Amino acid sequence: MPKIHKPRAGSLQYWPRKRAAKLLPSANWRVLEEKFKDKKGLLGFICYKAGMARALSRDLTPDSMTKNKQIIVPLTLLECPAMKILSVRFYKDSKVFKDVLVENPDKELKHKIKFPKELKKSADFLNEFEPNLSEFNDIRIIVYTLAKQTSIKKTPDIIEIGLGGSIKDKFDFVKENLNKPLETSHFFAKGQLIDVHGLTKGQGLTGPMKRFGLGLRSHKAEKGRRRPGTLGPWHPARVTFRVAMAGQHGFFSRVKYNSKLVDTGAGDKIPFEFTHYGKIKTNYIALKGSVQGPPKRQLLITVPLRETKRTAKENFEVINLLK
């Protein structure tokens, strides 16, 4: 009988395996800005995971075995309320040179951030930087969600988001969209690929079997069945990080690359509610497959860092949404 061998489960890429420091992870905007120099506008957006559904769709993918046939496609629906600009951040020598706050912030923000008593008009303040745009390396914006439009919470989520285009394009985008709601439909379209940044569902303290996928030991094994056979050699006289041991499982920051945006629209288009979430009231996007995190989890969607040809050519026409 051949020797039973199973490769080690649990990637050693991530260390330490502890709970994430914040609920909304950031993205590497510098790399995305270099790749999407010709794309003007936002490179990311904040959404909330509603749940999964099915879509009766027509497969329009070239060379597909089910081309022009009706198939069921699993979808994850994300609610994407509008966002607004909170401040404009100017970078000089790759460091933050100046933050310009936008006047008239929403009252929900005042419970989360301490604002100065008097705010100058941001449009006038930005005009001071316009003649010297060549001195700056980058311009990014701090945005916040209009979470009160949803049914899950009122407190907005805040994050820095990169912009595409040249320095002049970024500055023009900021001036055009001050105090205006930013919608997903202006920046993301059906058929494109999207990267999803978010936290996985937290499982708490779990043993090595669930955490690393170890198999049960023999019933004759000594000192426990749900544990590794050895913690390592005598020397070095310590337990290395490679040994599968109990600890935190889940609530880790992960990225789901190249999710296909299958459908988008307003919430009244969806005839059903989602368990643990409720009704989608604002705009939504539907991604093929699953996405990390439980319902109500805030997620950051961005333009794709590394597109794959196979996923990019997929094309589905949604006929009907099913729960």
C-alpha positions as CSV (number, residue, x, y, z in Angstrom):
1,M,0.0,0.0,0.0
2,P,1.5,3.4,-0.9
3,K,2.4,5.9,1.7
4,I,-0.4,8.3,2.6
5,H,0.9,11.8,2.0
6,K,-0.9,15.1,2.3
7,P,0.7,18.5,1.6
8,R,0.7,21.0,4.4
9,A,-2.6,23.0,4.6
10,G,-2.7,26.7,5.6
11,S,-0.7,29.2,3.7
12,L,2.5,30.4,5.4
13,Q,2.2,33.7,3.4
14,Y,0.2,35.4,6.0
15,W,1.8,36.1,9.4
16,P,0.9,36.8,12.1
17,R,-2.5,35.2,12.0
18,K,-4.3,37.7,14.1
19,R,-7.5,39.8,13.8
20,A,-7.3,42.7,11.4
21,A,-6.8,46.2,12.8
22,K,-9.6,47.8,10.9
23,L,-12.8,46.8,9.2
24,L,-12.2,48.5,5.8
25,P,-8.8,47.5,4.3
26,S,-6.9,49.9,2.0
27,A,-5.5,49.2,-1.4
28,N,-2.2,50.0,-3.1
29,W,-3.3,53.1,-4.9
30,R,0.1,53.9,-6.3
31,V,0.3,50.7,-8.3
32,L,-3.3,51.1,-9.6
33,E,-2.7,54.7,-10.5
34,E,0.3,53.7,-12.6
35,K,-1.6,51.0,-14.4
36,F,-4.8,53.1,-15.1
37,K,-3.2,56.4,-16.2
38,D,-5.7,56.7,-19.0
39,K,-8.8,56.0,-16.8
40,K,-10.2,59.3,-15.4
41,G,-12.2,59.2,-12.2
42,L,-12.4,57.0,-9.1
43,L,-10.4,53.8,-8.9
44,G,-12.4,52.4,-6.0
45,F,-15.7,52.4,-4.2
46,I,-17.2,51.3,-0.8
47,C,-20.0,48.7,-0.9
48,Y,-21.8,46.6,1.7
49,K,-22.4,42.8,1.2
50,A,-26.1,42.0,1.1
51,G,-26.0,38.3,0.3
52,M,-26.0,35.7,-2.4
53,A,-28.6,35.0,-5.1
54,R,-29.0,33.2,-8.4
55,A,-29.5,34.6,-11.8
56,L,-31.2,32.9,-14.8
57,S,-28.8,34.1,-17.5
58,R,-28.0,33.6,-21.1
59,D,-24.4,32.7,-21.7
60,L,-22.8,34.9,-24.3
61,T,-19.2,33.9,-23.7
62,P,-17.3,33.2,-27.0
63,D,-16.3,29.5,-27.4
64,S,-18.3,28.5,-24.4
65,M,-19.9,25.0,-24.3
66,T,-23.2,26.6,-23.1
67,K,-23.1,29.6,-25.6
68,N,-26.6,31.1,-26.2
69,K,-28.1,28.7,-23.6
70,Q,-29.8,29.6,-20.4
71,I,-27.8,28.8,-17.3
72,I,-28.0,29.5,-13.6
73,V,-25.2,31.8,-12.4
74,P,-24.4,32.3,-8.6
75,L,-24.2,35.9,-7.7
76,T,-23.1,38.1,-4.7
77,L,-25.0,41.3,-4.4
78,L,-23.3,44.4,-2.9
79,E,-25.3,47.5,-2.0
80,C,-23.4,50.6,-3.1
81,P,-24.9,53.9,-1.6
82,A,-23.5,57.1,-2.9
83,M,-20.3,58.6,-1.6
84,K,-19.2,62.2,-1.0
85,I,-15.8,63.8,-0.8
86,L,-14.7,64.6,2.7
87,S,-11.3,66.1,2.0
88,V,-8.7,66.4,-0.8
89,R,-5.2,65.2,-0.1
90,F,-2.2,66.6,-1.9
91,Y,1.1,64.6,-2.0
92,K,4.5,66.1,-2.4
93,D,7.7,63.9,-2.5
94,S,5.4,60.9,-1.8
95,K,4.2,62.5,1.5
96,V,1.0,64.2,2.5
97,F,1.6,67.9,1.9
98,K,-1.9,69.3,2.6
99,D,-5.4,68.1,3.5
100,V,-8.3,70.3,2.3
101,L,-11.6,69.7,4.2
102,V,-14.8,70.2,2.3
103,E,-17.3,72.6,3.9
104,N,-20.8,71.7,5.0
105,P,-20.1,68.1,6.2
106,D,-23.1,65.8,7.0
107,K,-24.3,65.7,10.6
108,E,-23.5,62.0,10.8
109,L,-19.8,62.8,10.3
110,K,-19.7,65.2,13.2
111,H,-20.3,62.2,15.6
112,K,-17.2,60.5,14.1
113,I,-14.8,63.3,13.3
114,K,-13.9,66.6,15.2
115,F,-14.2,69.5,12.7
116,P,-12.9,73.0,13.2
117,K,-15.5,75.6,14.1
118,E,-15.0,77.6,10.9
119,L,-14.3,75.9,7.5
120,K,-13.1,78.0,4.5
121,K,-14.8,77.4,1.2
122,S,-13.0,74.5,-0.2
123,A,-13.4,75.7,-3.8
124,D,-11.6,78.9,-3.0
125,F,-8.9,77.0,-1.1
126,L,-8.3,74.6,-4.0
127,N,-7.8,77.5,-6.4
128,E,-4.7,78.4,-4.4
129,F,-3.1,75.1,-5.5
130,E,-4.2,75.2,-9.1
131,P,-1.2,77.3,-10.4
132,N,1.3,75.0,-8.7
133,L,-0.1,71.6,-9.7
134,S,3.3,70.5,-11.2
135,E,4.9,70.6,-7.8
136,F,2.7,67.7,-6.5
137,N,3.2,64.0,-7.1
138,D,-0.4,62.9,-6.5
139,I,-3.9,63.9,-5.5
140,R,-6.2,61.6,-3.7
141,I,-9.5,62.1,-2.0
142,I,-10.9,61.0,1.4
143,V,-14.5,59.8,0.8
144,Y,-17.4,58.8,3.1
145,T,-20.5,56.7,2.4
146,L,-24.1,58.0,2.7
147,A,-24.8,54.9,4.9
148,K,-28.0,56.5,6.2
149,Q,-29.6,55.7,2.7
150,T,-29.3,52.0,3.5
151,S,-31.3,49.9,6.0
152,I,-28.3,48.6,8.0
153,K,-26.7,51.7,9.7
154,K,-26.2,55.4,9.8
155,T,-22.5,55.8,10.6
156,P,-20.5,56.4,7.4
157,D,-17.4,54.6,6.5
158,I,-14.4,56.7,5.6
159,I,-11.4,55.8,3.4
160,E,-8.8,57.3,1.0
161,I,-9.3,56.5,-2.6
162,G,-7.0,57.0,-5.6
163,L,-7.9,58.8,-8.8
164,G,-6.9,57.9,-12.4
165,G,-5.4,60.3,-15.0
166,S,-2.9,63.0,-14.9
167,I,-2.5,65.5,-12.0
168,K,-4.6,68.0,-14.0
169,D,-7.3,65.3,-14.6
170,K,-7.4,64.5,-10.9
171,F,-7.7,68.2,-9.9
172,D,-10.5,68.8,-12.4
173,F,-12.4,65.7,-11.1
174,V,-12.2,67.0,-7.5
175,K,-13.5,70.5,-8.5
176,E,-16.4,69.0,-10.5
177,N,-17.6,66.6,-7.8
178,L,-17.3,68.7,-4.6
179,N,-20.4,68.4,-2.5
180,K,-21.9,66.0,-5.2
181,P,-22.9,62.4,-4.7
182,L,-20.6,59.8,-6.4
183,E,-22.5,56.9,-7.9
184,T,-21.1,53.5,-8.9
185,S,-22.8,53.7,-12.3
186,H,-20.4,56.6,-13.2
187,F,-17.3,54.5,-12.7
188,F,-18.1,50.8,-13.0
189,A,-20.0,49.1,-15.9
190,K,-21.4,45.7,-16.7
191,G,-18.9,43.1,-17.9
192,Q,-15.8,44.6,-16.3
193,L,-13.6,42.9,-13.7
194,I,-13.4,44.1,-10.1
195,D,-11.1,43.3,-7.2
196,V,-12.8,43.0,-3.8
197,H,-10.9,44.0,-0.6
198,G,-12.4,43.0,2.7
199,L,-12.3,41.0,5.9
200,T,-13.2,37.3,6.0
201,K,-15.9,36.0,8.5
202,G,-14.4,35.7,12.0
203,Q,-14.4,32.2,13.5
204,G,-12.7,33.1,16.8
205,L,-10.3,30.6,18.5
206,T,-10.2,27.3,16.5
207,G,-8.1,24.2,16.7
208,P,-5.4,23.1,14.2
209,M,-7.8,20.8,12.3
210,K,-10.2,23.6,11.3
211,R,-7.5,26.2,11.1
212,F,-5.0,24.3,8.9
213,G,-7.0,21.4,7.6
214,L,-5.2,18.6,9.5
215,G,-6.6,15.1,9.3
216,L,-7.8,13.1,12.3
217,R,-5.1,10.9,13.8
218,S,-5.5,7.2,14.4
219,H,-7.6,6.1,17.3
220,K,-4.4,4.5,18.8
221,A,-2.6,7.8,18.8
222,E,-1.3,9.1,22.1
223,K,-2.0,12.6,23.5
224,G,-5.0,13.6,21.4
225,R,-6.5,13.0,18.0
226,R,-7.2,16.6,16.8
227,R,-3.6,17.9,16.9
228,P,-0.3,17.5,15.0
229,G,1.8,14.5,15.7
230,T,4.8,16.5,16.8
231,L,5.6,20.1,17.7
232,G,9.1,19.8,16.1
233,P,12.6,18.5,16.9
234,W,14.5,19.0,20.2
235,H,16.8,21.5,18.5
236,P,16.2,24.3,17.8
237,A,14.6,24.2,21.3
238,R,11.5,26.1,20.3
239,V,8.2,25.7,18.4
240,T,8.5,27.2,15.0
241,F,5.7,29.2,13.3
242,R,5.3,26.4,10.7
243,V,3.7,24.1,13.3
244,A,-0.1,24.0,13.0
245,M,-1.5,25.1,16.3
246,A,-4.8,26.5,17.7
247,G,-5.4,30.3,17.4
248,Q,-7.4,33.0,15.6
249,H,-9.3,31.8,12.5
250,G,-11.0,34.4,10.2
251,F,-11.4,38.1,10.4
252,F,-8.4,38.4,8.1
253,S,-7.9,41.0,5.4
254,R,-8.0,39.3,2.0
255,V,-8.5,40.3,-1.7
256,K,-10.8,38.5,-4.1
257,Y,-9.2,39.1,-7.6
258,N,-11.1,39.4,-10.9
259,S,-14.7,39.2,-9.9
260,K,-17.0,39.6,-12.9
261,L,-19.6,42.4,-12.7
262,V,-22.6,40.7,-14.1
263,D,-25.4,43.2,-13.3
264,T,-26.1,46.6,-11.8
265,G,-29.1,48.7,-11.1
266,A,-31.4,50.2,-8.4
267,G,-32.6,48.3,-5.4
268,D,-36.3,48.4,-6.4
269,K,-35.4,46.0,-9.2
270,I,-34.8,43.2,-6.6
271,P,-38.1,41.6,-5.6
272,F,-36.9,39.9,-2.4
273,E,-35.0,40.6,0.9
274,F,-31.8,39.1,2.1
275,T,-31.5,37.2,5.4
276,H,-29.6,39.2,8.1
277,Y,-29.5,42.2,5.7
278,G,-33.0,43.2,4.6
279,K,-34.0,45.2,1.5
280,I,-31.5,46.9,-0.8
281,K,-32.6,50.5,-1.0
282,T,-29.9,52.1,-3.1
283,N,-27.8,51.1,-6.1
284,Y,-26.3,47.6,-6.2
285,I,-23.8,45.6,-8.2
286,A,-24.0,41.8,-8.8
287,L,-20.7,39.9,-8.9
288,K,-20.3,36.3,-10.2
289,G,-19.4,33.9,-7.4
290,S,-18.9,34.4,-3.7
291,V,-17.2,37.3,-1.8
292,Q,-15.5,37.2,1.6
293,G,-17.2,38.3,4.7
294,P,-20.7,38.0,6.3
295,P,-23.8,40.1,5.4
296,K,-23.4,43.9,6.2
297,R,-19.6,43.7,5.9
298,Q,-18.1,46.8,4.3
299,L,-16.0,46.1,1.3
300,L,-13.7,48.1,-1.0
301,I,-14.0,47.3,-4.7
302,T,-11.3,48.5,-7.0
303,V,-10.3,48.3,-10.6
304,P,-8.5,45.0,-11.4
305,L,-4.8,44.8,-10.5
306,R,-4.1,41.8,-12.8
307,E,-6.8,40.8,-15.3
308,T,-7.1,37.3,-16.5
309,K,-8.1,36.7,-20.1
310,R,-10.4,33.8,-19.3
311,T,-12.5,35.7,-16.8
312,A,-12.5,38.9,-18.9
313,K,-14.1,37.3,-21.9
314,E,-17.0,35.9,-19.8
315,N,-20.3,37.5,-20.7
316,F,-23.8,36.9,-19.2
317,E,-27.1,38.5,-19.9
318,V,-29.3,38.4,-16.8
319,I,-32.8,37.4,-17.5
320,N,-34.2,37.1,-14.0
321,L,-32.9,37.3,-10.4
322,L,-33.8,34.4,-8.1
323,K,-33.3,34.0,-4.4
